């Protein structure tokens, strides 16, 4: 390993960036779990070309 690549993961992303991505993902999952109980029974899942909802699904 040369000095240029010290601290860089095999993917080319530093461990500090990986740690931040994991934190952001964990916050995202927690936020979704907090909001889920307040969702209605059916939510829109598809919109037509005119912008009107034409598909619904369970929450």
HELIX and SHEET records of a PDB file:
HELIX    1   1 UNK A    3  UNK A    5  5                                   3    
HELIX    2   2 UNK A   15  UNK A   36  1                                  22    
SHEET    1   A 2 UNK A  42  UNK A  47  0                                        
SHEET    2   A 2 UNK A  53  UNK A  58 -1                                        
END                                                                             
